[in-house]
Amino acid sequence: YDLELAEAKKTNKALLLVFTGKGCVNCRKMEENVWSDPEIRRLIAEEYILTSLYVDLREDLPADKQYISPTTGKKIETVGNKWSDFQMSRFGKNSQPHYVILNHQEKEIIPSRAYDLSIPDYKNWLTEGLKLFNAQK
């Protein structure tokens, strides 16, 4: 996340966060049915810095990076726990896929999106997010 945020700032692009999971069936459906659209692919590749945050990664966090979530009260021990907690605490959601467009101040610039296989709606969301991001420059 931090590396992609730095890249977004360096390249003057918005950050597209994707809360996903390796075992997320609806995430794969979005990738196969919506992200496969040539215009969607182009918009994401050329106009955004994409970061996928996997909420089901079982990789342990180093002991000094583990913590108790102020949001849920649960111990955050894995990378997946960290991203799930980040999603809950920052965006009030705990479902995947969840798509968020952020500016360089890490503020949401358009309401986030969830699972929806409408290519025109997703394209409009990306386009409107880009327009709002560019208006903030």
DOVOKE-855684 format. One record per residue (C-alpha): residue number from 1; residue in one letter; x, y, z. Coordinates in Angstrom, 2 decimals. Example, Ala and Ser with C-alpha at 12.3 -4.5 7.8 and 13.67 -1.06 7.14 Angstrom:
BEGIN
+-----+-----+---------+---------+---------+
:   n : res :      c1 :      c2 :      c3 :
+-----+-----+---------+---------+---------+
:   1 :   a :   12.30 :   -4.50 :    7.80 :
:   2 :   s :   13.67 :   -1.06 :    7.14 :
+-----+-----+---------+---------+---------+
***
This chain:
BEGIN
+-----+-----+---------+---------+---------+
:   n : res :      c1 :      c2 :      c3 :
+-----+-----+---------+---------+---------+
:   1 :   y :    0.00 :    0.00 :    0.00 :
:   2 :   d :    2.67 :    2.51 :    1.00 :
:   3 :   l :    4.73 :    1.79 :   -2.12 :
:   4 :   e :    1.74 :    2.20 :   -4.42 :
:   5 :   l :    0.67 :    5.40 :   -2.64 :
:   6 :   a :    4.18 :    6.80 :   -3.17 :
:   7 :   e :    4.01 :    5.76 :   -6.84 :
:   8 :   a :    0.61 :    7.45 :   -7.21 :
:   9 :   k :    2.07 :   10.68 :   -5.84 :
:  10 :   k :    5.19 :   10.41 :   -8.02 :
:  11 :   t :    3.18 :    9.79 :  -11.21 :
:  12 :   n :    0.34 :   12.15 :  -10.22 :
:  13 :   k :   -2.30 :    9.42 :  -10.50 :
:  14 :   a :   -5.15 :    8.36 :   -8.23 :
:  15 :   l :   -4.79 :    5.18 :   -6.17 :
:  16 :   l :   -7.27 :    2.39 :   -6.92 :
:  17 :   l :   -7.56 :    0.09 :   -3.89 :
:  18 :   v :   -9.02 :   -3.34 :   -4.37 :
:  19 :   f :   -9.92 :   -5.31 :   -1.27 :
:  20 :   t :   -9.91 :   -8.88 :   -2.52 :
:  21 :   g :   -9.13 :  -12.43 :   -1.49 :
:  22 :   k :   -7.50 :  -15.44 :   -3.05 :
:  23 :   g :  -10.64 :  -17.43 :   -2.26 :
:  24 :   c :  -13.07 :  -14.69 :   -3.33 :
:  25 :   v :  -15.36 :  -16.05 :   -6.07 :
:  26 :   n :  -17.01 :  -12.68 :   -6.76 :
:  27 :   c :  -13.57 :  -11.05 :   -7.08 :
:  28 :   r :  -12.67 :  -13.50 :   -9.85 :
:  29 :   k :  -16.03 :  -12.88 :  -11.53 :
:  30 :   m :  -15.31 :   -9.13 :  -11.58 :
:  31 :   e :  -11.85 :   -9.74 :  -13.04 :
:  32 :   e :  -13.15 :  -12.15 :  -15.68 :
:  33 :   n :  -16.29 :  -10.23 :  -16.66 :
:  34 :   v :  -15.56 :   -6.55 :  -15.99 :
:  35 :   w :  -11.80 :   -6.05 :  -15.80 :
:  36 :   s :  -11.40 :   -8.04 :  -19.01 :
:  37 :   d :  -13.16 :   -5.25 :  -20.93 :
:  38 :   p :  -10.49 :   -3.44 :  -23.03 :
:  39 :   e :  -11.54 :    0.06 :  -21.94 :
:  40 :   i :  -11.66 :   -0.92 :  -18.25 :
:  41 :   r :   -8.20 :   -2.52 :  -18.57 :
:  42 :   r :   -6.87 :    0.61 :  -20.29 :
:  43 :   l :   -8.29 :    2.99 :  -17.68 :
:  44 :   i :   -6.85 :    0.99 :  -14.79 :
:  45 :   a :   -3.45 :    0.49 :  -16.44 :
:  46 :   e :   -2.97 :    4.03 :  -17.74 :
:  47 :   e :   -4.87 :    6.29 :  -15.36 :
:  48 :   y :   -4.57 :    4.67 :  -11.93 :
:  49 :   i :   -2.06 :    3.08 :   -9.61 :
:  50 :   l :   -3.64 :   -0.23 :   -8.64 :
:  51 :   t :   -3.06 :   -1.99 :   -5.36 :
:  52 :   s :   -4.78 :   -5.23 :   -4.43 :
:  53 :   l :   -5.06 :   -5.85 :   -0.70 :
:  54 :   y :   -5.73 :   -9.52 :    0.05 :
:  55 :   v :   -7.78 :   -9.92 :    3.22 :
:  56 :   d :   -7.25 :  -13.68 :    3.39 :
:  57 :   l :   -3.43 :  -13.84 :    3.31 :
:  58 :   r :   -2.27 :  -16.10 :    6.14 :
:  59 :   e :    1.30 :  -14.75 :    6.22 :
:  60 :   d :    2.18 :  -13.78 :    9.80 :
:  61 :   l :    2.99 :  -10.17 :   10.55 :
:  62 :   p :    6.25 :   -9.63 :   12.43 :
:  63 :   a :    5.59 :   -9.68 :   16.19 :
:  64 :   d :    6.30 :   -5.95 :   16.48 :
:  65 :   k :    3.67 :   -5.20 :   13.79 :
:  66 :   q :    0.88 :   -7.20 :   15.42 :
:  67 :   y :   -1.75 :   -5.25 :   17.34 :
:  68 :   i :   -5.24 :   -5.26 :   18.79 :
:  69 :   s :   -7.72 :   -3.60 :   16.45 :
:  70 :   p :   -9.40 :   -0.55 :   18.00 :
:  71 :   t :  -12.31 :   -1.22 :   15.60 :
:  72 :   t :  -13.00 :   -4.89 :   16.32 :
:  73 :   g :  -10.97 :   -5.65 :   19.46 :
:  74 :   k :   -9.41 :   -8.64 :   17.65 :
:  75 :   k :   -5.71 :   -9.41 :   17.54 :
:  76 :   i :   -4.26 :   -8.60 :   14.13 :
:  77 :   e :   -1.63 :  -11.27 :   13.47 :
:  78 :   t :   -1.56 :  -11.83 :    9.70 :
:  79 :   v :   -1.22 :   -9.69 :    6.58 :
:  80 :   g :   -4.82 :  -10.57 :    5.69 :
:  81 :   n :   -6.02 :   -9.52 :    9.15 :
:  82 :   k :   -4.21 :   -6.20 :    8.67 :
:  83 :   w :   -5.91 :   -5.46 :    5.34 :
:  84 :   s :   -9.30 :   -6.59 :    6.61 :
:  85 :   d :   -8.92 :   -4.33 :    9.65 :
:  86 :   f :   -7.77 :   -1.47 :    7.41 :
:  87 :   q :  -10.86 :   -1.94 :    5.25 :
:  88 :   m :  -13.18 :   -1.99 :    8.28 :
:  89 :   s :  -11.59 :    0.90 :   10.15 :
:  90 :   r :  -11.09 :    3.23 :    7.16 :
:  91 :   f :  -14.08 :    2.41 :    4.97 :
:  92 :   g :  -16.60 :    0.69 :    7.24 :
:  93 :   k :  -16.89 :   -2.33 :    4.94 :
:  94 :   n :  -15.95 :   -5.96 :    5.35 :
:  95 :   s :  -16.90 :   -7.49 :    2.02 :
:  96 :   q :  -14.98 :   -8.33 :   -1.10 :
:  97 :   p :  -14.55 :   -7.20 :   -3.70 :
:  98 :   h :  -14.51 :   -3.62 :   -2.52 :
:  99 :   y :  -13.12 :   -0.87 :   -4.75 :
: 100 :   v :  -11.94 :    2.52 :   -3.47 :
: 101 :   i :  -10.40 :    5.48 :   -5.31 :
: 102 :   l :   -8.11 :    7.65 :   -3.16 :
: 103 :   n :   -6.37 :   10.95 :   -3.73 :
: 104 :   h :   -2.82 :   11.64 :   -2.55 :
: 105 :   q :   -4.11 :   12.63 :    0.90 :
: 106 :   e :   -5.64 :    9.14 :    1.18 :
: 107 :   k :   -9.17 :   10.53 :    1.00 :
: 108 :   e :  -11.94 :    8.74 :   -0.86 :
: 109 :   i :  -12.87 :   10.95 :   -3.82 :
: 110 :   i :  -15.97 :    9.10 :   -4.99 :
: 111 :   p :  -18.21 :    6.60 :   -3.17 :
: 112 :   s :  -16.69 :    3.13 :   -3.23 :
: 113 :   r :  -18.06 :    0.19 :   -5.21 :
: 114 :   a :  -18.73 :   -3.44 :   -4.49 :
: 115 :   y :  -19.53 :   -6.46 :   -6.63 :
: 116 :   d :  -21.48 :   -5.39 :   -9.72 :
: 117 :   l :  -20.95 :   -6.94 :  -13.15 :
: 118 :   s :  -22.14 :   -3.88 :  -15.08 :
: 119 :   i :  -19.27 :   -2.85 :  -17.37 :
: 120 :   p :  -20.85 :    0.55 :  -18.22 :
: 121 :   d :  -21.39 :    1.36 :  -14.53 :
: 122 :   y :  -17.84 :    0.37 :  -13.58 :
: 123 :   k :  -16.42 :    2.36 :  -16.49 :
: 124 :   n :  -18.49 :    5.39 :  -15.49 :
: 125 :   w :  -17.25 :    5.06 :  -11.91 :
: 126 :   l :  -13.59 :    4.92 :  -13.01 :
: 127 :   t :  -14.11 :    7.85 :  -15.40 :
: 128 :   e :  -15.90 :    9.97 :  -12.80 :
: 129 :   g :  -13.23 :    9.14 :  -10.20 :
: 130 :   l :  -10.54 :   10.25 :  -12.61 :
: 131 :   k :  -12.43 :   13.46 :  -13.39 :
: 132 :   l :  -12.83 :   14.27 :   -9.68 :
: 133 :   f :   -9.17 :   13.44 :   -8.99 :
: 134 :   n :   -7.99 :   15.71 :  -11.80 :
: 135 :   a :  -10.25 :   18.53 :  -10.56 :
: 136 :   q :   -8.46 :   18.39 :   -7.18 :
: 137 :   k :   -5.02 :   18.96 :   -8.68 :
+-----+-----+---------+---------+---------+
***
